[in-house]
Amino acid sequence: MWADIDVPPIALFIFPVELILFGVLVFPQLLQSLEQLEISVYRFALNVLHLFFKNSLFEVEYFLERLGGNLQPIVPPVPNPLFQDNFSTGNFSKWNVVNGGENTEWIVGTGTRDQFNTLVTIPSGSTYAAYPSSDGVYNIYLVNNDVHIYFDFDIPEGTTSLTLEFDWLCYGERTGGYTGFDFGYIMLADPDNFTPSAGSEYGAVSTNNYGRIIESNTADNTDSGKFTGDGSDARSDNTSKNSFVYENITINSSGTNIGSIWCTNCTRRLVFSWTSDTISVVDNPSWSIANIKLSYNL
């Protein structure tokens, strides 16, 4: 049957040309569309797993590559922990404590109350938090005290930034600027040049000694690095005086006060400080912290 069909010679030439044109013009676009679809599906899967399992996207991608049969060595998941403490031991076994003879001292306990003296559940695998206390039980304070806790850690070579995470509760009292009233604050320091002293409040920066960390990825306001829940301009806009709030901070060379302190392949000190001035106003609770985690990012 087909042998009886008279095909013009020109048709034998045009048909392959059409195939070639299709291959040159259409097929690459088709491949690109399929590739984009594959990327979209892959990214969707990454975000779904990230949403449900709370892993970093890098960790999820690492898992998917292994699931897909990629058994070649790849960069391990990040961030990488440098320090963790949920105070489950009930003490400061991982910390150095500088309470001196102050009338309010850092303790580890379970007595975390809100502004109405109602106990607040600590968001932790343990039931403990760290906080300044004037009675040795609850997160309440007196006026005129400065106390500190700190730990030292090594920053690996090649580190681009650190991630500090924790939960905190505080009412306190604030005003504008780096000093004034009752609040918590954090410093990055060079352990060779700086150790905090009980009874001393520290400001923004002392070049090559310490620098106050003010940045945040989660806070309502940076507020000069003051941790309070005292009003709409506070680090936590009134929320933290009645419940724990989550804090996430990136620490790197571009930090406002820590450029001279930042380094890699070196040892640094992280200081958590509480200060209360001499004015008679006391707004409990004091600064209560839990679930401390410090990680490095490559």
Secondary structure as GFF3:
##gff-version 3
##sequence-region A 1 298
A	DSSP	three_ten_helix	2	4	.	.	.	ID=ss1
A	DSSP	alpha_helix	9	25	.	.	.	ID=ss2
A	DSSP	alpha_helix	27	53	.	.	.	ID=ss3
A	DSSP	alpha_helix	57	67	.	.	.	ID=ss4
A	DSSP	beta_strand	80	85	.	.	.	ID=ss5
A	DSSP	beta_strand	96	98	.	.	.	ID=ss6
A	DSSP	beta_strand	105	109	.	.	.	ID=ss7
A	DSSP	beta_strand	129	133	.	.	.	ID=ss8
A	DSSP	beta_strand	145	155	.	.	.	ID=ss9
A	DSSP	beta_strand	161	169	.	.	.	ID=ss10
A	DSSP	beta_strand	183	189	.	.	.	ID=ss11
A	DSSP	beta_strand	205	206	.	.	.	ID=ss12
A	DSSP	beta_strand	210	212	.	.	.	ID=ss13
A	DSSP	three_ten_helix	223	225	.	.	.	ID=ss14
A	DSSP	three_ten_helix	239	241	.	.	.	ID=ss15
A	DSSP	beta_strand	245	251	.	.	.	ID=ss16
A	DSSP	beta_strand	266	276	.	.	.	ID=ss17
A	DSSP	beta_strand	288	297	.	.	.	ID=ss18
###
